[in-house]
């Protein structure tokens, strides 16, 4: 199934146009990470402490090196961190 996703994303990227936004849970994101399909990570931190929850990056097999390229701070208190993946070292 993940190879089907990789092929489909590759086809969409070749079409040009705007960015593809992936908005979903940890298991969906995991598939895209494993197939090296993410060019930019936009992680939003909301000013709420819940105490328990699911990990953002679930079952990573290898370290994911990210470089912070930009931050956005909103009046609501939300902070958006924008990262690009870096080559494995």
C-alpha positions, -999 to 999 in steps of 0.1 A, spaced: 0 0 0 28 25 9 43 19 -26 10 29 -41 10 61 -21 46 69 -31 37 64 -68 6 85 -66 25 114 -48 52 112 -74 26 115 -102 10 145 -84 43 163 -79 51 159 -116 19 178 -125 32 211 -110 9 236 -94 6 243 -57 19 224 -27 3 192 -14 -8 195 22 -10 164 43 -32 169 73 -37 138 94 -28 116 123 4 99 133 -2 67 113 -8 86 80 23 108 86 44 77 94 37 63 59 48 95 42 79 97 64 89 61 57 86 68 19 106 101 21 76 120 7 77 151 29 96 182 17 85 206 45 71 199 80 48 225 95 42 217 132 18 238 152 21 240 189 -12 250 206 -11 266 241 -30 237 257 -15 210 280 -36 178 278 -14 155 299 -18 124 277 -20 117 240 -5 100 210 30 107 199 34 130 169 60 107 152 50 72 160 74 42 155 102 60 137 128 35 127 155 61 121 163 95 134 146 123 115 170 152 111 151 185 106 163 221 101 142 249 114 137 274 85 109 296 99 86 302 128 52 319 129 35 332 160 -2 338 160 -23 361 183 -41 329 195 -8 318 211 -2 291 185 34 288 173 41 272 139 75 257 134 85 251 98 113 225 91 130 209 61 143 174 64 181 171 63 202 143 49 210 115 73 244 119 89 
